[in-house]
């Protein structure tokens, strides 16, 4: 049975809310032990507390490296009530029932580009994690609090139950404590493991330690026979599907999350009002417009068949007109945008199953890692944030693109980056005309893009084409010429580049090389 909290030890680096927490504990008759800066703050705030060095009879030493590493502290935390009472009494150890600790700001310290190794080392907390782990291990009797957001919860239970915290809450707080120290130790291992003998750093540490928090368990995974859950990074660096808020609709499925991520990441690359429609993680329609309603209608026009049951992403808040057009025009699984008007939310609400998500507006893309799981391992790489400007392009054909063609080529290249390889994108007037995705042969992706355009009654002649990687043979250009393509953007770099350029010249096609590939697997 839970016992009332009589004694607490408080030692925090992040002092958010700690004075109010300590004042409340003191007001409930709890004796408070504290250390260093926390003790000084409590004293200045009029909170009665005993410094740990006075409690143990052993002074802080070695510039604060040794404060709480003492049997009177850890015996008081780890002692099993009813089992270790005689040993505690023999050695003058009194129980410590609540521990509020958070750790030196190691991650913030090493995030500073000017941080050197000695500074990092001094910001590795030793006593803090030891107290946290001791308390969490002995959570049957000890309440451990590592997050300021939990202070209120603990106080409410104590006030309601005679200074008692429930078994369930102590267990949950203990779990949070172990998660806290695991993340902390992982950050230290990542930092030290990225240092080379010559003082240089590698972005890929010896062991890869990162932490994800469970957002939800799902009905099933990619297929109904698979179990699944969705996790997010502990500190997402930018607005994304993991930070989005669901305003209405059914619970997101595994495939919904994957497809929504693909749609949102693609639409983020456009500065003008844009719409991206995704099916099975591939864009099936992308367009830019004067507003998002125009962009949506043009994106939908690319491939209405594939858009059925798709995911729609915008880079502007969803408005009433656009919401009405979507609801009246098609069946949609998810809509995501950086905001939505009240009227738009009400309109989407007419379709109870449609999932409407909003996220904050994003800024410049943030550097980070992409992960790919393989059996028994993990591939880690820099996120593909690479993008060229018009000035980076090299015209390799006799004819240079017109200004209009160049605008479409840049648009087309942005889209191709988000299409599964081998990727071919046809576009005209800042609208995709046809998309060929995921084919083992590049020429077949080109043929599929043309077929898709013809099937939807779109005019291919006069369009431009983007390829995510070089053409190994001239057949891809020949297929484009037969379809009426007038300009091509591709990385270049094939041993048969001259042959490919000759094919373009024969068809009076303008072609530019980017020097940058965008494989996507």
C-alpha positions as CSV (number, residue, x, y, z in Angstrom):
1,X,0.0,0.0,0.0
2,X,1.2,3.5,-0.9
3,X,2.6,5.5,2.0
4,X,2.4,9.3,2.5
5,X,5.3,11.4,1.1
6,X,7.3,12.9,4.1
7,X,10.6,13.7,2.5
8,X,11.6,15.0,-1.0
9,X,15.0,15.6,-2.7
10,X,14.9,18.3,-5.3
11,X,17.9,19.0,-7.6
12,X,17.1,20.3,-11.1
13,X,18.9,22.0,-14.0
14,X,15.7,23.1,-15.6
15,X,14.1,25.2,-12.9
16,X,10.8,25.7,-14.6
17,X,8.0,25.6,-12.0
18,X,10.3,24.2,-9.3
19,X,9.7,27.0,-6.8
20,X,6.0,26.6,-6.9
21,X,6.3,22.8,-6.7
22,X,8.6,23.0,-3.7
23,X,6.3,25.6,-2.0
24,X,3.3,23.3,-2.4
25,X,5.3,20.3,-1.0
26,X,6.5,22.3,2.0
27,X,2.9,23.5,2.6
28,X,1.9,19.9,2.9
29,X,4.5,19.2,5.5
30,X,7.1,17.6,3.3
31,X,10.7,18.0,4.4
32,X,12.8,19.2,1.4
33,X,16.5,18.3,0.7
34,X,18.2,20.1,-2.1
35,X,21.6,20.8,-3.7
36,X,23.6,23.7,-5.2
37,X,21.8,26.2,-7.4
38,X,18.4,24.6,-6.6
39,X,18.9,25.0,-2.9
40,X,20.0,28.6,-3.3
41,X,16.9,29.4,-5.5
42,X,14.6,27.8,-2.9
43,X,16.2,29.7,-0.1
44,X,15.9,33.0,-2.0
45,X,12.2,32.2,-2.6
46,X,11.5,31.5,1.0
47,X,11.1,27.8,0.8
48,X,12.4,25.9,3.8
49,X,15.0,23.3,2.7
50,X,18.1,21.4,4.0
51,X,21.2,21.3,1.8
52,X,22.2,17.7,1.0
53,X,25.7,18.3,2.3
54,X,24.3,19.2,5.7
55,X,22.1,16.2,5.6
56,X,24.9,13.8,4.7
57,X,27.6,15.5,6.8
58,X,29.8,15.4,3.7
59,X,30.5,18.6,1.7
60,X,30.1,19.1,-2.1
61,X,33.5,18.7,-3.6
62,X,35.5,18.6,-6.9
63,X,33.7,21.6,-8.3
64,X,30.3,20.0,-7.7
65,X,31.1,16.7,-9.3
66,X,30.3,14.9,-6.0
67,X,27.1,16.1,-4.3
68,X,24.6,13.3,-3.9
69,X,26.7,10.2,-4.4
70,X,26.4,9.2,-0.7
71,X,24.8,6.2,1.1
72,X,22.5,8.5,3.1
73,X,21.0,9.7,-0.2
74,X,20.9,6.5,-2.2
75,X,20.1,4.3,0.8
76,X,17.2,6.6,1.5
77,X,16.0,6.3,-2.1
78,X,16.7,2.5,-2.7
79,X,15.7,1.2,0.7
80,X,12.8,-1.3,0.6
81,X,10.3,-0.2,3.2
82,X,9.7,-3.1,5.6
83,X,12.7,-5.1,4.3
84,X,15.6,-2.7,4.8
85,X,14.4,-0.8,7.8
86,X,16.9,-2.3,10.2
87,X,19.9,-1.5,7.9
88,X,18.6,2.0,7.4
89,X,18.2,2.6,11.1
90,X,21.6,1.1,11.9
91,X,23.3,3.5,9.5
92,X,21.2,6.6,10.3
93,X,19.5,6.6,6.9
94,X,16.0,8.1,6.6
95,X,13.6,7.3,3.7
96,X,13.4,9.7,0.7
97,X,9.9,9.4,-0.7
98,X,10.0,11.8,-3.7
99,X,12.8,12.8,-6.0
100,X,12.5,15.7,-8.5
101,X,15.6,15.7,-10.7
102,X,16.4,16.7,-14.3
103,X,19.8,16.6,-15.8
104,X,22.6,18.9,-17.0
105,X,21.7,20.2,-20.5
106,X,24.1,18.0,-22.4
107,X,22.3,18.1,-25.7
108,X,21.9,21.9,-25.7
109,X,25.6,22.3,-24.7
110,X,27.0,20.1,-27.6
111,X,24.5,21.7,-30.1
112,X,26.6,24.9,-29.8
113,X,29.2,24.7,-32.6
114,X,31.8,26.3,-30.3
115,X,31.5,23.5,-27.8
116,X,34.8,21.6,-27.2
117,X,35.3,18.2,-25.6
118,X,36.2,19.4,-22.1
119,X,33.0,21.6,-22.0
120,X,30.9,18.6,-23.1
121,X,32.5,16.3,-20.5
122,X,31.7,18.7,-17.7
123,X,28.1,18.7,-18.8
124,X,27.7,15.0,-18.4
125,X,25.6,14.5,-15.3
126,X,26.5,11.6,-13.0
127,X,24.7,12.2,-9.7
128,X,21.5,13.1,-11.4
129,X,21.0,10.0,-13.6
130,X,22.1,7.9,-10.6
131,X,19.3,9.4,-8.4
132,X,16.8,9.1,-11.3
133,X,17.6,5.4,-11.9
134,X,17.6,4.6,-8.2
135,X,14.2,6.2,-7.7
136,X,12.7,4.6,-10.8
137,X,14.0,1.2,-9.7
138,X,12.4,1.7,-6.3
139,X,9.2,3.2,-7.6
140,X,7.1,0.9,-5.4
141,X,7.9,3.3,-2.6
142,X,9.5,6.4,-4.3
143,X,7.9,9.0,-6.6
144,X,10.4,10.2,-9.3
145,X,9.6,13.3,-11.3
146,X,11.9,14.3,-14.2
147,X,9.4,16.5,-16.2
148,X,8.1,19.8,-15.0
149,X,4.8,19.0,-16.7
150,X,4.2,16.3,-14.1
151,X,4.5,18.5,-11.0
152,X,0.8,19.4,-11.1
153,X,-0.3,15.8,-11.5
154,X,1.7,14.7,-8.5
155,X,0.5,17.6,-6.3
156,X,-3.1,16.9,-7.2
157,X,-2.9,13.3,-6.2
158,X,-1.1,14.2,-2.9
159,X,-3.7,16.8,-2.0
160,X,-6.5,14.4,-2.8
161,X,-5.0,11.4,-1.0
162,X,-3.2,12.6,2.1
163,X,0.2,13.1,0.5
164,X,-0.1,9.7,-1.3
165,X,0.8,9.2,-5.0
166,X,-0.9,6.1,-6.6
167,X,0.9,3.0,-7.6
168,X,-0.1,3.5,-11.2
169,X,1.3,7.1,-11.3
170,X,4.5,6.1,-9.7
171,X,5.0,3.4,-12.3
172,X,4.3,5.8,-15.2
173,X,6.7,8.3,-13.7
174,X,9.3,5.6,-13.3
175,X,8.9,4.7,-16.9
176,X,9.3,8.3,-17.9
177,X,12.4,8.5,-15.8
178,X,14.1,5.5,-17.6
179,X,13.1,7.0,-20.9
180,X,14.7,10.3,-19.8
181,X,18.0,8.7,-18.8
182,X,18.0,6.4,-21.9
183,X,17.7,9.5,-24.1
184,X,20.4,11.3,-22.1
185,X,22.9,8.5,-22.3
186,X,22.1,8.0,-26.0
187,X,22.9,11.7,-26.7
188,X,26.3,11.3,-24.9
189,X,27.1,8.1,-26.8
190,X,26.1,9.8,-30.1
191,X,28.4,12.8,-29.4
192,X,31.4,10.9,-28.2
193,X,31.0,8.3,-30.9
194,X,31.1,11.0,-33.6
195,X,34.5,12.3,-32.6
196,X,37.6,11.1,-34.5
197,X,41.1,10.9,-33.1
198,X,42.2,14.0,-35.0
199,X,39.4,16.1,-33.4
200,X,37.2,16.1,-36.5
201,X,33.5,14.9,-36.3
202,X,31.6,12.5,-38.4
203,X,27.8,12.8,-38.8
204,X,27.5,9.1,-38.2
205,X,28.4,8.0,-34.7
206,X,29.8,4.6,-33.8
207,X,26.4,3.5,-32.4
208,X,23.2,5.2,-33.6
209,X,21.0,6.2,-30.7
210,X,17.7,8.0,-31.2
211,X,14.4,8.1,-29.4
212,X,10.9,8.0,-30.7
213,X,7.7,8.4,-28.8
214,X,4.6,6.4,-29.5
215,X,1.8,8.5,-31.0
216,X,-0.8,5.7,-31.5
217,X,-1.3,2.0,-32.0
218,X,-3.0,1.3,-35.3
219,X,-5.7,-1.2,-36.3
220,X,-3.1,-2.9,-38.5
221,X,0.0,-2.2,-40.6
222,X,0.6,-1.9,-44.3
223,X,-1.6,-5.1,-44.6
224,X,-4.4,-6.3,-42.2
225,X,-2.3,-9.3,-41.0
226,X,0.5,-6.9,-39.7
227,X,0.5,-5.1,-36.3
228,X,1.6,-1.5,-36.3
229,X,2.2,1.7,-34.3
230,X,3.2,5.3,-35.2
231,X,6.1,6.9,-33.4
232,X,7.4,10.4,-33.6
233,X,10.8,11.9,-32.9
234,X,11.2,13.2,-29.3
235,X,11.9,16.7,-30.7
236,X,10.8,17.1,-34.3
237,X,12.8,19.7,-36.1
238,X,10.0,21.1,-38.3
239,X,6.3,20.8,-39.0
240,X,5.5,17.4,-40.4
241,X,2.9,14.6,-40.4
242,X,4.3,13.7,-36.9
243,X,3.4,17.1,-35.5
244,X,0.1,17.5,-37.3
245,X,-3.2,17.9,-35.4
246,X,-6.2,15.8,-36.6
247,X,-9.3,18.0,-36.6
248,X,-11.7,15.3,-37.7
249,X,-12.2,12.0,-39.4
250,X,-11.4,8.3,-38.7
251,X,-8.2,7.3,-37.0
252,X,-5.1,7.5,-39.3
253,X,-4.0,4.2,-40.7
254,X,-0.4,3.1,-41.3
255,X,-0.7,3.8,-45.0
256,X,-2.5,7.1,-44.4
257,X,0.5,8.3,-42.4
258,X,3.1,7.2,-45.0
259,X,1.1,8.7,-47.9
260,X,0.4,11.9,-46.0
261,X,4.1,12.3,-45.3
262,X,4.9,11.9,-49.0
263,X,2.3,14.5,-50.0
264,X,3.3,17.0,-47.4
265,X,7.0,16.8,-48.0
266,X,6.5,17.3,-51.7
267,X,4.2,20.3,-51.3
268,X,6.7,21.9,-48.9
269,X,9.1,22.4,-51.8
270,X,6.9,25.0,-53.5
271,X,6.8,28.7,-52.6
272,X,3.7,29.5,-54.8
273,X,0.3,28.2,-53.8
274,X,0.5,24.4,-54.6
275,X,-1.4,21.2,-54.3
276,X,0.0,17.6,-54.3
277,X,-2.2,14.6,-54.6
278,X,-0.6,11.3,-53.6
279,X,-1.5,7.6,-54.0
280,X,0.7,4.8,-52.7
281,X,3.4,7.3,-51.7
282,X,3.7,8.6,-55.2
283,X,2.4,12.0,-56.5
284,X,-0.3,11.4,-59.1
285,X,-1.0,15.1,-59.6
286,X,0.9,18.3,-58.7
287,X,0.2,21.8,-59.7
288,X,0.8,25.4,-58.9
289,X,-1.9,28.1,-59.2
290,X,-2.9,31.6,-58.3
291,X,-4.5,30.1,-55.2
292,X,-4.9,26.6,-53.7
293,X,-8.3,26.1,-55.3
294,X,-6.9,26.5,-58.8
295,X,-3.8,24.4,-57.8
296,X,-6.1,21.6,-56.6
297,X,-8.3,21.6,-59.7
298,X,-5.2,21.4,-62.0
299,X,-3.5,18.7,-59.8
300,X,-6.7,16.7,-59.9
301,X,-6.9,17.0,-63.7
302,X,-3.6,15.2,-64.1
303,X,-5.0,11.8,-62.9
304,X,-8.6,11.8,-61.5
305,X,-8.6,8.0,-61.6
306,X,-5.6,7.6,-59.3
307,X,-6.7,10.6,-57.1
308,X,-9.7,8.6,-56.0
309,X,-9.0,7.7,-52.3
310,X,-5.8,9.7,-52.4
311,X,-4.1,12.1,-50.0
312,X,-4.2,15.9,-50.7
313,X,-1.7,18.3,-49.4
314,X,-1.5,22.1,-49.6
315,X,1.1,24.7,-48.7
316,X,-1.5,27.3,-47.8
317,X,-4.4,27.1,-45.2
318,X,-7.5,25.2,-46.5
319,X,-10.3,27.7,-47.5
320,X,-14.0,27.2,-47.9
321,X,-14.0,27.2,-51.7
322,X,-11.3,24.6,-52.0
323,X,-12.8,22.4,-49.3
324,X,-16.2,22.5,-51.1
325,X,-14.6,21.5,-54.4
326,X,-12.8,18.5,-52.9
327,X,-15.8,17.2,-51.0
328,X,-18.1,17.5,-54.1
329,X,-15.5,16.2,-56.6
330,X,-13.8,13.1,-55.1
331,X,-13.4,10.5,-52.4
332,X,-10.4,11.5,-50.3
333,X,-8.7,9.8,-47.4
334,X,-6.7,12.7,-45.9
335,X,-6.4,16.4,-46.4
336,X,-3.4,18.2,-44.8
337,X,-2.6,21.9,-44.8
338,X,-0.9,24.5,-42.6
339,X,-4.2,25.6,-41.2
340,X,-7.9,25.6,-42.1
341,X,-10.7,28.1,-41.9
342,X,-13.7,27.4,-39.7
343,X,-15.9,27.2,-42.8
344,X,-13.5,24.7,-44.4
345,X,-13.5,22.5,-41.3
346,X,-17.3,22.5,-41.3
347,X,-17.5,21.5,-45.0
348,X,-15.0,18.7,-44.6
349,X,-17.1,17.6,-41.6
350,X,-19.9,16.7,-43.9
351,X,-17.8,13.7,-44.8
352,X,-17.3,12.2,-41.3
353,X,-14.6,9.7,-42.4
354,X,-12.3,12.2,-44.1
355,X,-9.3,12.9,-42.0
356,X,-8.5,16.6,-41.9
357,X,-5.0,17.5,-40.5
358,X,-3.3,20.8,-39.9
359,X,0.3,21.6,-39.1
360,X,2.2,24.8,-38.5
361,X,3.6,26.6,-41.5
362,X,7.2,25.6,-42.2
363,X,10.2,27.6,-43.0
364,X,13.5,26.6,-44.7
365,X,14.0,22.8,-44.8
366,X,16.0,21.5,-41.8
367,X,18.9,19.2,-42.2
368,X,18.4,15.7,-40.7
369,X,18.6,12.0,-41.3
370,X,16.6,9.6,-43.4
371,X,16.4,6.0,-42.3
372,X,15.8,2.8,-44.2
373,X,15.4,-0.5,-42.4
374,X,17.0,-3.6,-43.9
375,X,16.9,-7.0,-42.4
376,X,19.3,-6.9,-39.5
377,X,20.4,-3.3,-40.1
378,X,19.7,0.3,-40.7
379,X,20.7,2.6,-43.6
380,X,21.2,6.2,-42.5
381,X,21.7,9.1,-44.8
382,X,21.4,12.9,-45.0
383,X,17.9,14.0,-45.9
384,X,17.7,14.9,-49.6
385,X,17.4,18.6,-49.3
386,X,19.4,19.2,-52.4
387,X,17.8,21.5,-55.0
388,X,19.3,23.3,-58.0
389,X,18.6,26.8,-59.3
390,X,18.2,27.9,-62.9
391,X,21.8,29.2,-62.7
392,X,23.1,25.7,-61.9
393,X,21.7,24.2,-65.1
394,X,23.9,23.4,-68.1
395,X,22.3,23.6,-71.6
396,X,23.8,20.7,-73.6
397,X,21.7,20.8,-76.8
398,X,21.7,23.1,-79.8
399,X,18.5,24.6,-78.8
400,X,18.1,26.3,-75.3
401,X,14.8,26.1,-73.5
402,X,12.5,29.1,-73.8
403,X,11.6,31.1,-70.7
404,X,8.3,29.2,-70.4
405,X,9.9,25.8,-70.9
406,X,12.6,26.7,-68.3
407,X,9.9,27.6,-65.8
408,X,8.2,24.2,-66.4
409,X,11.5,22.3,-66.3
410,X,12.2,23.7,-62.8
411,X,8.7,22.8,-61.7
412,X,9.0,19.3,-63.2
413,X,12.3,18.7,-61.5
414,X,10.9,19.6,-58.1
415,X,8.1,17.0,-58.6
416,X,10.5,14.3,-59.9
417,X,12.4,14.4,-56.7
418,X,9.4,13.0,-54.8
419,X,8.5,10.2,-57.3
420,X,9.7,6.7,-56.8
421,X,12.6,5.7,-59.2
422,X,12.7,5.3,-62.0
423,X,10.8,8.6,-62.2
424,X,9.6,10.5,-65.3
425,X,7.4,13.5,-65.0
426,X,5.7,15.4,-67.9
427,X,4.5,18.9,-67.2
428,X,3.1,22.0,-68.9
429,X,2.1,25.3,-67.5
430,X,3.2,24.4,-63.9
431,X,0.9,21.4,-63.9
432,X,1.9,17.7,-64.2
433,X,0.6,16.1,-67.4
434,X,1.7,12.6,-66.7
435,X,3.8,10.7,-64.1
436,X,5.7,7.5,-64.7
437,X,6.9,6.0,-61.4
438,X,8.7,3.0,-60.0
439,X,9.5,1.2,-63.2
440,X,12.6,-0.9,-63.5
441,X,13.3,0.6,-67.0
442,X,13.5,4.4,-67.4
443,X,12.0,4.2,-70.9
444,X,8.9,2.5,-69.6
445,X,8.4,5.2,-67.0
446,X,8.5,7.7,-69.9
447,X,6.0,5.6,-71.9
448,X,3.7,5.3,-68.9
449,X,3.8,9.1,-68.3
450,X,2.6,9.6,-71.9
451,X,-0.1,7.0,-71.7
452,X,-1.4,8.5,-68.5
453,X,-1.6,11.9,-70.1
454,X,-3.4,10.6,-73.2
455,X,-5.9,8.6,-71.0
456,X,-6.9,11.7,-69.2
457,X,-7.3,13.7,-72.4
458,X,-4.3,16.0,-71.7
459,X,-2.2,17.4,-74.4
460,X,1.4,16.2,-74.3
461,X,2.9,18.0,-77.3
462,X,4.6,21.1,-76.1
463,X,5.2,19.7,-72.6
464,X,8.5,19.2,-70.8
465,X,10.0,16.1,-69.1
466,X,12.0,15.5,-66.0
467,X,14.0,12.4,-65.2
468,X,15.3,11.8,-61.6
469,X,18.5,10.1,-63.0
470,X,20.4,10.1,-66.3
471,X,19.2,8.3,-69.4
472,X,21.5,5.2,-70.0
473,X,20.4,5.0,-73.6
474,X,18.7,7.3,-76.2
475,X,15.5,5.3,-76.1
476,X,14.0,7.5,-73.3
477,X,14.5,10.6,-75.4
478,X,13.1,8.9,-78.5
479,X,10.0,8.0,-76.5
480,X,9.7,11.6,-75.3
481,X,10.1,13.0,-78.8
482,X,7.4,10.6,-80.1
483,X,5.1,12.0,-77.4
484,X,5.8,15.6,-78.4
485,X,8.0,16.6,-75.5
486,X,9.9,19.9,-76.2
487,X,12.4,20.1,-73.4
488,X,14.1,17.8,-70.9
489,X,15.8,18.2,-67.5
490,X,18.0,15.4,-66.2
491,X,21.2,15.0,-64.2
492,X,23.4,13.8,-67.0
493,X,26.5,11.7,-66.3
494,X,25.9,8.6,-68.5
495,X,28.7,7.2,-70.5
496,X,26.2,7.6,-73.4
497,X,25.4,11.3,-72.8
498,X,26.6,12.3,-76.3
499,X,24.3,9.7,-77.8
500,X,21.4,11.0,-75.7
501,X,22.2,14.6,-76.6
502,X,22.3,13.7,-80.2
503,X,18.8,12.2,-80.0
504,X,17.5,15.4,-78.4
505,X,19.1,17.5,-81.1
506,X,17.6,15.3,-83.8
507,X,14.1,16.0,-82.4
508,X,14.9,19.7,-81.8
509,X,14.4,19.1,-78.0
510,X,16.1,21.5,-75.6
511,X,17.9,19.6,-72.8
512,X,19.6,20.8,-69.6
513,X,21.7,18.9,-67.1
514,X,21.4,19.4,-63.4
515,X,24.5,17.6,-62.2
516,X,22.3,16.3,-59.3
517,X,20.5,13.0,-59.0
518,X,17.3,12.3,-57.0
519,X,16.9,8.6,-56.7
520,X,14.0,7.6,-54.4
521,X,13.5,4.0,-53.3
